[in-house]
Amino acid sequence: MEVIHKIGRRKTAVARIYLKEGSGNITINKKGLNDYFSTATLQYKVNQPLALTSNEDKYDIKVNVYGGGITGQAEAIRLAISRAVCELDQENRAILKPEGLLTRDARMVERKKFGQKKARKKFQFSKR
């Protein structure tokens, strides 16, 4: 089996993963999964596609991720892993699609407009 390369994005975070056969090691920016993501919630998000398809101990994953915060990065990695697992076996698509793991979350931060305090908030209006 050759290495599978996939990209996942969320907000401004971009994750590139390289999946190959192995023992289940996940390396993120040259750190272990537990070192990079300290909370159990973020670790669960990264492992979710592997757990649903029961591939936790079959593949080694090397991840390069940059941009955004830790939650956006975890969700970007989750999307990339989901795409790679679907390429391994098309039957996995039927498992991951109803969970919403193959959908790119397009929500981004709305830009600030000139003449306003923030994206939607205005400066205080003075009648007199």
C-alpha positions as CSV (number, residue, x, y, z in Angstrom):
1,M,0.0,0.0,0.0
2,E,1.3,3.4,-0.9
3,V,0.9,6.6,1.2
4,I,-2.4,8.3,0.9
5,H,-2.2,12.2,1.0
6,K,-5.3,14.2,1.8
7,I,-6.1,17.8,2.9
8,G,-8.7,19.0,5.4
9,R,-9.7,22.6,6.2
10,R,-11.8,24.3,8.9
11,K,-12.0,28.1,9.4
12,T,-8.3,29.1,8.7
13,A,-6.7,25.8,9.7
14,V,-5.3,23.6,7.0
15,A,-4.3,20.0,7.7
16,R,-2.3,17.7,5.4
17,I,-2.2,14.1,6.3
18,Y,-0.2,11.1,5.1
19,L,-1.8,7.8,5.9
20,K,0.1,4.5,5.6
21,E,-0.1,1.0,7.1
22,G,1.3,0.7,10.6
23,S,0.4,0.3,14.3
24,G,-1.9,3.3,14.9
25,N,0.6,6.1,15.7
26,I,-0.7,9.6,15.0
27,T,2.0,12.3,14.8
28,I,1.0,16.0,14.5
29,N,3.7,18.5,13.7
30,K,6.4,16.0,14.9
31,K,4.6,15.6,18.3
32,G,2.4,12.8,19.6
33,L,-1.4,13.2,19.5
34,N,-1.6,13.4,23.3
35,D,1.2,16.0,23.4
36,Y,-0.3,18.2,20.7
37,F,-4.0,18.0,21.8
38,S,-4.1,18.0,25.6
39,T,-7.8,17.7,26.1
40,A,-9.8,14.5,25.6
41,T,-12.4,16.2,23.5
42,L,-9.9,17.2,20.8
43,Q,-8.3,13.8,20.9
44,Y,-11.7,12.2,20.4
45,K,-12.4,14.5,17.4
46,V,-9.2,13.4,15.7
47,N,-9.8,9.7,16.4
48,Q,-13.5,9.8,15.5
49,P,-13.3,8.6,11.8
50,L,-10.9,5.8,12.7
51,A,-13.0,4.7,15.6
52,L,-16.3,4.6,13.6
53,T,-14.6,2.5,10.8
54,S,-12.7,0.4,13.4
55,N,-9.3,1.2,11.9
56,E,-7.6,2.6,15.1
57,D,-4.6,0.3,15.2
58,K,-4.1,-0.4,11.4
59,Y,-2.6,2.8,10.1
60,D,0.1,5.4,11.0
61,I,-0.8,9.0,10.3
62,K,1.6,11.9,9.9
63,V,0.0,15.3,10.0
64,N,1.2,18.8,9.1
65,V,-1.3,21.4,10.4
66,Y,-1.1,25.2,10.5
67,G,-3.4,28.2,11.0
68,G,-6.4,28.7,13.2
69,G,-6.8,27.6,16.8
70,I,-6.6,24.1,18.3
71,T,-10.3,23.3,17.8
72,G,-10.2,24.3,14.1
73,Q,-7.0,22.3,13.6
74,A,-8.6,19.2,15.2
75,E,-11.6,19.4,13.0
76,A,-9.4,20.0,9.9
77,I,-7.5,16.8,10.8
78,R,-10.7,14.9,11.3
79,L,-12.0,15.9,7.8
80,A,-8.6,14.9,6.2
81,I,-8.6,11.5,8.0
82,S,-12.3,10.9,7.0
83,R,-11.4,11.6,3.3
84,A,-8.4,9.2,3.5
85,V,-10.4,6.4,5.1
86,C,-13.0,6.7,2.3
87,E,-10.3,6.3,-0.3
88,L,-9.2,3.1,1.4
89,D,-12.6,1.5,1.3
90,Q,-15.8,3.0,-0.3
91,E,-18.0,1.2,2.3
92,N,-16.6,3.6,4.9
93,R,-18.4,6.4,3.1
94,A,-21.8,5.1,4.2
95,I,-20.6,5.1,7.8
96,L,-19.0,8.5,7.9
97,K,-21.5,10.5,5.7
98,P,-24.5,10.3,8.1
99,E,-22.2,11.5,11.0
100,G,-21.3,14.6,8.9
101,L,-17.6,13.9,8.9
102,L,-17.2,14.3,5.1
103,T,-18.7,17.7,5.0
104,R,-16.4,20.8,4.8
105,D,-17.7,23.3,7.4
106,A,-17.7,26.5,5.4
107,R,-18.3,28.9,8.3
108,M,-15.6,31.5,8.5
109,V,-15.1,34.7,10.4
110,E,-17.0,37.6,8.8
111,R,-14.8,40.4,7.8
112,K,-14.8,43.8,9.6
113,K,-16.4,46.6,7.6
114,F,-15.1,50.2,7.4
115,G,-17.2,52.7,9.3
116,Q,-18.1,50.1,11.8
117,K,-16.6,48.8,15.1
118,K,-16.6,45.1,14.1
119,A,-18.3,43.0,11.4
120,R,-21.8,43.7,12.6
121,K,-21.4,46.1,15.6
122,K,-21.8,49.8,14.8
123,F,-20.3,52.8,16.5
124,Q,-22.7,54.4,19.1
125,F,-25.3,56.5,17.4
126,S,-25.8,60.0,18.8
127,K,-29.1,61.7,17.9
128,R,-28.0,65.2,19.2
